[in-house]
């Protein structure tokens, strides 16, 4: 009853007028609802289609890639255990998938080499031991699969993708590309033409 009485104090006509103004400028007004706690992960359909048409991945690689979607962390796109928010090792991923570790490690390496996954490596550790000693956090490529707002992609992840863009180097050209503008807090997916304008310096970014 309280909610209903408060609603009577709101001028819905004014709200509608303001909503129209907002819509004309590309913004939207919406009614707040209870937050849905169901975890989600979205596929960038046009980019996945480009990957498939280019035959960039084997069927086994596609299978593993899609099987990792439930493990993607919101906003960071890290491959984690949702029970404790810890990064998953290759062995843990293998157990989750019900596969042998060696076979899983091989496919994960292939997905890394093909730009489907990324990893953060400790450069100082590699210099000292000539290899990774500690666990390597794995991240899903947000140009293909992302958990979160495609207009607010983690800046660190965006820099990683932009610096080590193996898809572009392997001449697999996606319709939607990630770009982080100078000084901006978040990266964003842009149409390929706009991305190329930023990359080639035709637009400020």
LODREN-913635 format. One record per residue: x, y, z of N, C-alpha, C in turn. Coordinates in pm, whole numbers, plus 32768, in hexadecimal, padded with zeros to 4 digits. Example, Ala and Ser with C-alpha at 12.3 -4.5 7.8 and 13.67 -1.06 7.14 Angstrom:
2
85277DC7830C84CE7E3E830C85287EB6830C
85057F1F82C485577F9682CA850A80038313
***
This chain:
205
80527F8880008000800080008056807D8000
80C68077804A811E80EA804F8157810A7FC6
818080A07F7C81B880B37EF6815180F27E9B
80D280C57EA7806880F87E52804D818B7E70
804B81B07EF3802F823B7F1780A082977EE9
811D82667EF1819082B67EC5818B82CC7E2F
815A82677DE5815182717D5480F382E17D2B
808982F87D7D802A83627D5D806A83EC7D66
80D983F67DB2811D84777DBF817D84927D4C
8190842F7CF181E7843E7C7F8196846D7C07
81C284D77BC7817E85097B5081AB84B67AD8
815C844E7AB6818283F47A4C8187843979C5
813984A379B4813C84EE793681C485307924
81F985687991827E85A8798B82E985407971
82D984CB79B0833A8460799B833D84387909
82C8842C78CA82C08406783D8303846E77E5
82EF84EE7807832D855977B883C5855677C5
83F48540784084858539785584C084BD7810
84738450781184A383D777CE84B483EF773A
8456843776FD84608456766D84DD84AA7651
84F7850C76A8856F855F769785ED850876A1
85EC84AF7704866184577716867583FC769F
860683C4766C860D836A75F8864483B2757E
861C842F756D864B847D74F986E2849374FE
871B848D757687AB84A1758687F6841E7599
87AF83AF758387F1832D758C87F582F07616
87A9832B767487A482F376FB871B82B57714
8710826E77828690822E77A1867182357834
85F18240785685C4823878E0857E81B378F2
858F81767965855080F5797A852B80E57A0D
84C880917A24849B80767AAC84FA80157AEF
852480367B69857E7FDE7BB285347F617BDE
85747EEF7BCC853B7E707BF785A07E267C4E
85717DBE7C8F85CC7D6D7CE0863D7D397C88
86B77D407CBB872B7D147C6E87277C7D7C5B
87387C527BDF873A7BC37BC087C77B8E7BD9
87D37B2B7C3188567AF97C5888857A847C03
88397A607B9C886379F27B4688E07A1C7AF9
894A79C97B0289C479E77AB789AA79DA7A22
89EC7A2F79D489D97A2B79448A5E7A4378FE
8A647A1678838ADA7A2A782F8AA67A3277A0
8AC97A9C77588A917AB076D38AF87A9A7665
8ACB7A6075F98B207A4A75848B0A7ABB7521
8B757AED74E78B6C7B54747F8B557B0973FC
8AD97AFF73D28AB17AA273688AFA7AB972E5
8B047B3772B98B447B5272388BD87B2B723A
8C197B3E72AE8CA77B1972B78CBA7A8272BB
8C647A3C73038C6C79AB73048C5179727279
8BF479B072338BD7798571AA8C5279977151
8C9B7A0571638D147A1E71148D7E79B57133
8D8A798E71B28DEA792771DB8DC778A17199
8D477880719A8D1A780171608D2D780070C9
8D06786D70868D1278746FF48DA578706FC8
8DFC78A7701A8E8B78A76FF98ECC78207017
8E8077C770558EB47744707F8F33775470D3
8F2C77B6712A8F9E77D8717F8FB1777171EE
8F45772E72168F4A76CF72848F1E76447256
8F5675E072968F27755772808EA8754172D2
8E6274D572B68DEA74B773028E0974A37396
8E7B746573B48EA37450743F8EBE74D47485
8EFE7531743E8F1B75B574798E9A76037491
8E3E75FE74348DBD764174458D74760674BE
8D78758174C98D35753E75388D6A756B75BF
8DEE757175CD8E2B759B764A8E0E762F7664
8E1A768175FD8E017711760D8D75772A7643
8D1176ED76098C87770176358C6E76C276BD
8CB6765676DB8CA77614775D8CDF766977CF
8D3676C877AD8D6F772078138D1477967837
8CAB77AB77EA8C54781E78018C1B7825788E
8BEF77B578CB8BBA77BE79538C2177E579BC
8CA277E279988D0D780179F68D3C789279EC
8D0278DF79918D307969797B8CFB79C479E9
8D567A107A258D327A6A7A928CF87AED7A5C
8C927B1F7A9F8C547B9D7A798CBA7C0E7A7D
8CBE7C5C7A118D127CD47A018DA57CB679E2
8DE47C597A2A8E737C3F7A108E877BE0799B
8E227B8A797F8E2A7B2379168E927AB87934
8EBB7AAF79B38F1A7A4879DC8ED379C079E5
8F20795779D28EED78CE79E28F0178A87A74
8E93789E7ABF8E9D788C7B508E42781D7B82
8E5977FA7C018DFE77A67C4D8D9D78047C94
8D1E78037C718CBF78627CAA8CA5784A7D3F
8CCD77D67D718CB877B97DFF8D1878087E58
8D8F78247E258DF2786C7E778E3578E07E2D
8E0D78F67DAE8E4579637D5C8EDA79557D42
8F0D78DC7D478F9B78C47D298FAD78A37C95
901F78CF7C5E904078AB7BD4904D78137BCA
901D77DC7B5C9026774C7B4990A777267B01
90E876BE7B32915E76897AF19133762D7A7E
919276047A2C917575A779BF913D752479F6
917774F57A63914774787AA090B774857ACF
909674F87B0A900E750E7B3C8FAC751B7AC8
8FD7755C7A5D8F82756679E78F6974DB79AD
8FD2748A79A88FC6740179748F6273B179C5
8F6873BF7A4A8F0973777AA08E7B73A77A88
8E6C742B7A798DE774637A5E8DAE742D79DB
8E03742479768DD673F778F28DCC735E78E9
8E057319794B8E06728779478E65725278DC
8ED5729878C98F38727378648FBF725778A6
90177216785B909F7202788A90EA7286788B
9146729478EC918E731278F891E27331787D
922A72CE784A928472E677D992367314775D
91C472D47744917372FA76D09138738676E4
910E73A3775E90D67428777D91417493776F
91B8747777A3922774D7779A924874F77708
9246749276B4926574A5762791FE750075E5
917E74EA76019115753C75C3911975CA75FA
913075D9767D913A765F76B891AC76AC7676
921E76697661929076A9761F926A76D57591
92207681754B91F476A374C39196771C74C6
913D7721752890E077927534912B78127557
9196780775A591EB787B75C3923378AA7544
926A784B74FA92B3786E747F925978AB7415
91DA78877418917C78B873B3912E793373E2
915179667458911479E37486908A79D474C2
9062795A74E48FDF794675228FE4795F75B9
9056793D75F390707953768090ED79A87690
90F879E9770491707A357726919D7A0A77B1
921B7A2477CF924E7A04785492A87A757883
92A97A89790793067AE77943937F7A997976
93F37ABA7942946E7A77796C94C47AD979BB
950A7AA57A1E95667AF57A6F95EC7AFE7A26
96097B7279ED96837B83799D97007B6B79F0
97037B9E7A6B97777B8C7AC2978F7AF97AE2
971F7AB17AF497287A217B11976479D67A9A
973B79FA7A21976F79B979A8980479D77998
982B7A5479B598B97A7979AB990D7A287A0D
98D77A137A85992379CE7AEC992879377AD6
98B478FC7AB398AD786A7AA898A578377A18
989B789679BA988D7876792B980C7829790C
97AC78357964972877F8795096C9782E79BB
9647781479A895E578367A0E95EB77D07A7F
95F878027AF895FC77AB7B6C957477AA7BB3
953D78207BC694BC782B7C09944B781E7BA2
93D2781A7BD6935D78087B819349787D7B22
9320785E7AA6930978C57A41927378DF7A35
924379557A6091B579737A51918E797679BD
91217934799C90EE793079129073798A7906
906879CC78928FF97A2778788FBD7A0977EF
8F397A0C77E88EF479FB776A8F007A7C7718
8F147A6E76958F197AE3763D8E907B26763B
8E867BA3766C8E037BE676738DCB7C0C75EB
8E1B7C0275828DE67C1C74FB8D8F7BA774CC
8D967B3775128D497AC074EC8CDE7A9F7553
8D077A9F75D18CAE7A7B763F8CCB7ADA76B2
8C617B1776EA8C787B7777568C0A7B6E77BE
8C327B76783D8BD37B7B78AB8BD37C0A78E1
8B727C5778B88B6B7CE278E58B387D3E7878
8B497DBF788F8B1D7E2678318B877E3877C4
8B607E2377478BBF7E2D76D88BF47EBA76C2
8BB67F1D77058BE67FA676FD8C3E7FCD7774
8C527F6D77CF8CA17F8878488CFD7F117864
8D597EF978098DB37E8678148E307EAE7863
8E557E5A78C18EC87E7279188F3F7EA878CA
8F787F1778F88FE47F5B78AF90617F0578A2
90857EBD790D90FC7E67790790EA7DF878A0
90737DBD789F90557D56783C90567D9077B0
901F7E0977A1901D7E4A771E90AA7E6176E9
91047E8F7740918F7EA6771591D17E2376EC
91B67DB9773691EF7D37771791C37D08768D
91427D157672910C7CEA75F091447D3F757E
914C7DC07594917C7E19752C92107E03750E
925F7DE8757692EF7DD6756293117D507523
92C67CE9754892E37C637515926E7C3174C0
924E7C7C745991DB7C5D740492047BF5739A
92037B7773C2922F7B0C736891CD7AF672F6
914E7B15730C90EC7B0472A0910C7B60722A
912A7BDD7246914D7C3A71DB91CC7C0D7194
922D7BE071E392AC7BB571A8929C7B387154
92397AE6717892207A6C712C91B57A8270C0
91967B0270A8913A7B2C703E90AE7AF1704D
90847AEB70CC8FF87AC970E98FB87B4C7115
8F687B8670BE8F357C0D70D38EA77C09710A
8E997C3971858E187C3771C98DC87CB671AB
8D447CA971AF8CEB7D1A71948CEB7D7D7209
8CF87D4A72828CFB7D9E72FA8D847D92733C
8DC57E0473548E4C7E05738C8E507E5A740C
8EA97E3274658EB97E7674E58F1D7EE874D9
8EF77F5B75128F527FCD75148F4380177597
8FB5804275CE8FB8809276488FEE811B7626
8F99818076338FC4820976159024823B7680
907F8292765790DF82CC76B5909783117728
90C082EE77A29087832F7817900282F97844
8FCB829877FC8F48826178208F5781EE7882
8EF281DD78D68EF58177793E8ED180ED7908
8E8280EA789C8E54806C78668E68806677CE
8E7B7FEB779C8E7D7FD4770C8DF07FBC76DA
8DE17FB576568D5D7FA576198D6C7F5D7595
8D057F1175708D037ED074ED8CCD7F317485
8D177F4074178CF07F9A73AA8CE57F4B7328
8C917F7D72CE8C8E7F4672478D1B7F4F720B
8D3A7EF271B58DC17EE9717E8DF07F6C713E
8D997FAE70F48DC1802B70B08DEB80947116
8D9E80A171838DC0810271EB8E4280DB7231
8E52805B724C8ECD8028728A8F47804C7234
8F3C803871B28FAD805671598FCB80EB7156
8F63813E71628F7881CF71698FC981F371E5
8FA881B572568FF581CE72D09084819872C2
90908122728F911380E07282916F812C7225
9139816071B8918881A771549196823D7172
915C826771E2916982F4720B910C835371C3
90A9831D717B9049837371368FE383AF7196
8FD88371720D8F8283A472768FD383AD72F5
8FB0840D734C8FF6841873CC8FCD83A27422
9030835D7459901082EC74AE908D82B274E7
***
